């Protein structure tokens, strides 16, 4: 029997990137995974090819059960409808992974200039709206489906470099808002048996990154499967509550749970 057989997971922003990699790994562990995002067949964001249907199919082909539901996690009506459907179909949620992010949309003005005053306020709105605000909205509707069973795991995907500003100021503030929010969530959810943990991957070779040719040239990049395996490690840890409220590096979790990236390596944390 697979370790997450019978578990119900929701992975947001799973049409591509970290969300897709996490959904695939949860599927490999046997979970039923609700795959959400805006990109569906015939109507994708930025005219990209990836869709939530493809991700759901990948979850199923790996041994889990993938269910695709279109959802804009910045819209309360969409989010509420998502969890109403899940409650009707499953009655509960065991794992929520928040992985949406609006800061990389092609529709945004060019982020020229290193300084915050040189950047459009649209970057702030996109990063904070389809970032920490969407995480909070989604979690608000997910918690009641965990609370009634006094058990659950919430994973907030984030990014940070210890003791340094990550990227530009807007991005750094958005990510650290997620980290701080995770700590606050953990404190309030503790009495209900629900853990909240922020998980930080390194420099991932996502579809957008590969297409744009971005990334360091020193071999420190990782696939999206690496963060997916970190989430599976947490989801199968009977003592996961010990980490609730923390922000953890995928590389740290790789050593703790003894997993590797798909090439057999354990990439170190990205340090800029």
C-alpha positions as CSV (number, residue, x, y, z in Angstrom):
1,X,0.0,0.0,0.0
2,X,1.3,3.5,-0.9
3,X,2.0,5.8,2.1
4,X,-0.7,8.4,1.2
5,X,-3.3,5.9,-0.1
6,X,-6.7,7.2,1.0
7,X,-5.5,10.8,1.8
8,X,-7.2,13.8,0.2
9,X,-4.9,16.6,-0.9
10,X,-5.5,20.0,-2.6
11,X,-2.6,21.6,-4.5
12,X,-3.2,25.1,-5.8
13,X,-1.4,26.7,-8.7
14,X,-0.8,23.2,-10.0
15,X,-1.0,23.7,-13.8
16,X,2.8,24.1,-13.9
17,X,5.8,24.8,-11.7
18,X,6.2,23.7,-8.1
19,X,2.5,23.0,-7.9
20,X,2.6,20.4,-10.7
21,X,5.7,18.8,-9.3
22,X,4.1,18.5,-5.8
23,X,0.9,17.1,-7.3
24,X,2.8,14.5,-9.2
25,X,4.8,13.3,-6.1
26,X,1.6,13.2,-4.0
27,X,0.1,11.1,-6.7
28,X,3.1,8.8,-6.7
29,X,2.5,8.3,-3.0
30,X,-1.1,7.3,-3.7
31,X,-3.0,10.4,-2.7
32,X,-6.2,11.7,-4.3
33,X,-5.2,15.2,-5.4
34,X,-7.4,18.1,-6.3
35,X,-5.4,20.0,-8.9
36,X,-6.4,23.7,-9.1
37,X,-5.5,26.7,-11.2
38,X,-6.7,28.9,-13.9
39,X,-5.2,27.2,-16.9
40,X,-7.5,24.7,-18.6
41,X,-7.6,23.2,-22.0
42,X,-8.4,25.9,-24.5
43,X,-7.9,28.8,-22.0
44,X,-4.4,29.0,-20.4
45,X,-2.6,31.9,-18.8
46,X,0.0,33.6,-20.9
47,X,-1.0,31.2,-23.8
48,X,1.2,28.5,-22.3
49,X,0.6,24.8,-23.0
50,X,0.3,23.5,-19.4
51,X,-3.1,22.8,-18.0
52,X,-4.6,21.5,-14.7
53,X,-6.1,18.6,-16.7
54,X,-2.6,17.5,-17.8
55,X,-1.4,17.7,-14.2
56,X,-4.4,15.6,-13.0
57,X,-3.8,13.0,-15.7
58,X,-0.1,12.8,-14.5
59,X,-1.3,12.3,-10.9
60,X,-3.5,9.4,-11.9
61,X,-0.8,7.8,-14.2
62,X,1.5,7.8,-11.2
63,X,-0.8,5.8,-9.0
64,X,-2.9,8.4,-7.3
65,X,-6.2,10.0,-8.4
66,X,-6.1,13.4,-10.0
67,X,-9.1,15.7,-10.1
68,X,-8.8,19.0,-12.0
69,X,-11.0,22.0,-10.9
70,X,-10.5,25.4,-12.4
71,X,-10.1,28.0,-9.7
72,X,-8.8,31.6,-9.5
73,X,-7.5,31.7,-5.9
74,X,-7.8,35.5,-5.8
75,X,-11.6,35.2,-6.2
76,X,-13.6,34.2,-3.1
77,X,-16.5,32.8,-5.1
78,X,-14.1,30.4,-6.9
79,X,-12.4,29.3,-3.7
80,X,-15.7,28.8,-1.8
81,X,-17.1,26.7,-4.7
82,X,-14.0,24.6,-4.7
83,X,-14.3,23.6,-1.1
84,X,-18.0,23.1,-1.3
85,X,-17.4,20.6,-4.0
86,X,-14.6,18.8,-2.1
87,X,-16.8,18.6,1.0
88,X,-19.6,17.0,-1.0
89,X,-17.3,14.5,-2.7
90,X,-14.9,13.7,0.1
91,X,-16.1,15.2,3.4
92,X,-12.6,16.2,4.4
93,X,-9.1,17.4,3.4
94,X,-5.9,15.9,4.8
95,X,-3.3,18.1,3.0
96,X,-3.5,21.6,1.5
97,X,-0.5,22.9,-0.5
98,X,-0.7,26.6,-1.3
99,X,1.5,27.2,-4.4
100,X,-0.1,30.0,-6.4
101,X,1.9,33.1,-7.5
102,X,1.1,36.0,-9.7
103,X,4.5,37.7,-10.0
104,X,5.6,35.9,-13.1
105,X,2.7,36.7,-15.4
106,X,3.7,37.9,-18.9
107,X,0.9,40.4,-18.7
108,X,2.8,42.4,-16.1
109,X,4.8,45.4,-17.1
110,X,8.5,44.7,-17.5
111,X,10.2,44.7,-14.1
112,X,13.1,46.9,-15.2
113,X,15.4,48.4,-12.7
114,X,16.9,47.0,-9.5
115,X,15.2,49.4,-7.1
116,X,11.7,49.3,-5.7
117,X,10.9,52.8,-6.8
118,X,11.6,51.8,-10.4
119,X,9.1,49.0,-10.4
120,X,5.4,49.3,-11.3
121,X,2.9,48.9,-8.4
122,X,1.3,46.2,-10.5
123,X,4.1,43.9,-9.5
124,X,3.2,44.5,-5.8
125,X,-0.5,43.9,-6.5
126,X,0.3,40.7,-8.4
127,X,2.7,39.2,-5.9
128,X,0.7,40.0,-2.8
129,X,-2.7,39.2,-4.3
130,X,-1.8,35.9,-6.0
131,X,0.5,35.1,-3.2
132,X,0.0,35.6,0.5
133,X,-3.6,37.0,0.1
134,X,-4.6,34.0,-2.0
135,X,-2.9,31.6,0.5
136,X,-4.9,33.1,3.4
137,X,-8.2,33.1,1.5
138,X,-7.7,29.4,0.4
139,X,-6.7,28.3,3.9
140,X,-9.7,30.0,5.5
141,X,-12.0,27.7,3.4
142,X,-9.9,24.6,3.8
143,X,-9.5,24.7,7.6
144,X,-13.1,23.8,8.4
145,X,-12.7,20.5,6.4
146,X,-9.7,19.7,8.6
147,X,-10.9,21.1,11.9
148,X,-13.9,18.7,12.2
149,X,-11.4,15.7,12.0
150,X,-8.8,17.4,14.3
151,X,-6.1,16.6,11.9
152,X,-4.4,18.2,8.8
153,X,-1.3,19.6,7.2
154,X,-1.0,22.9,5.4
155,X,2.1,23.6,3.4
156,X,2.8,27.1,2.1
157,X,5.4,27.2,-0.7
158,X,7.7,30.2,-0.2
159,X,11.2,31.4,-1.0
160,X,13.8,33.1,1.0
161,X,17.6,33.3,1.4
162,X,18.6,33.4,5.1
163,X,19.7,36.9,6.2
164,X,19.4,38.4,2.7
165,X,16.8,40.1,0.5
166,X,15.5,37.6,-2.1
167,X,15.3,39.1,-5.6
168,X,13.5,42.5,-5.5
169,X,11.9,44.1,-2.5
170,X,8.3,43.4,-3.5
171,X,9.1,39.7,-4.0
172,X,11.0,39.4,-0.7
173,X,8.1,41.1,1.2
174,X,5.5,38.7,-0.4
175,X,7.5,35.6,0.5
176,X,8.3,36.7,4.1
177,X,4.6,37.6,4.5
178,X,3.9,34.0,3.8
179,X,6.5,32.9,6.3
180,X,5.1,35.1,9.0
181,X,1.5,34.1,8.1
182,X,2.5,30.4,8.5
183,X,3.8,31.0,12.0
184,X,0.5,32.8,12.9
185,X,-1.6,30.0,11.4
186,X,0.4,27.4,13.3
187,X,-0.3,29.1,16.6
188,X,-4.0,29.3,16.0
189,X,-4.4,25.8,14.5
190,X,-2.4,23.9,17.1
191,X,-5.4,23.2,19.3
192,X,-7.2,21.6,16.4
193,X,-4.4,19.2,15.5
194,X,-3.5,21.0,12.2
195,X,0.1,21.8,11.3
196,X,1.2,24.7,9.1
197,X,4.6,24.7,7.6
198,X,6.3,27.0,5.0
199,X,8.5,25.1,2.5
200,X,11.2,26.8,0.5
201,X,12.6,25.1,-2.6
202,X,15.8,26.3,-4.3
203,X,16.2,27.5,-7.8
204,X,13.8,25.2,-9.7
205,X,13.9,24.3,-13.3
206,X,10.2,25.2,-13.9
207,X,8.7,25.4,-17.3
208,X,9.0,29.2,-17.4
209,X,12.6,29.1,-16.1
210,X,13.6,26.5,-18.8
211,X,11.9,28.4,-21.6
212,X,13.5,31.7,-20.5
213,X,17.0,30.3,-20.0
214,X,17.2,31.7,-16.5
215,X,19.1,30.2,-13.6
216,X,22.5,29.9,-12.0
217,X,25.2,28.1,-14.0
218,X,26.8,26.2,-11.2
219,X,24.6,23.1,-11.1
220,X,22.6,24.2,-8.0
221,X,19.2,24.0,-9.8
222,X,16.6,21.4,-8.9
223,X,13.5,19.9,-10.5
224,X,10.0,20.5,-9.1
225,X,10.0,16.8,-8.0
226,X,12.4,17.8,-5.3
227,X,10.0,20.1,-3.5
228,X,7.2,17.5,-4.2
229,X,9.2,14.8,-2.3
230,X,9.7,17.3,0.6
231,X,5.9,17.7,0.9
232,X,5.4,13.9,0.8
233,X,8.1,13.6,3.5
234,X,6.1,16.0,5.7
235,X,2.8,14.4,4.9
236,X,4.0,10.9,6.0
237,X,5.8,12.1,9.2
238,X,3.7,11.2,12.3
239,X,5.6,13.9,14.2
240,X,5.1,16.7,11.6
241,X,3.6,18.9,14.3
242,X,7.1,19.4,15.7
243,X,7.8,21.6,12.6
244,X,4.5,23.6,12.7
245,X,5.1,27.3,12.2
246,X,8.6,26.9,10.8
247,X,10.0,27.8,7.4
248,X,12.0,24.9,6.1
249,X,14.4,24.5,3.2
250,X,13.8,21.6,0.8
251,X,17.5,20.7,1.1
252,X,17.1,20.4,4.9
253,X,14.1,18.1,4.5
254,X,16.0,16.0,1.9
255,X,18.6,15.2,4.5
256,X,16.0,14.6,7.2
257,X,13.8,12.3,5.1
258,X,16.6,10.9,3.0
259,X,15.2,11.6,-0.5
260,X,16.9,12.9,-3.6
261,X,16.0,14.8,-6.7
262,X,15.3,12.7,-9.8
263,X,19.0,12.6,-10.8
264,X,19.9,11.1,-7.4
265,X,21.5,14.2,-6.1
266,X,20.6,16.4,-3.1
267,X,20.9,20.0,-4.3
268,X,22.0,22.4,-1.6
269,X,19.9,25.5,-0.6
270,X,20.1,28.3,-3.2
271,X,22.2,31.2,-1.7
272,X,22.1,33.7,-4.5
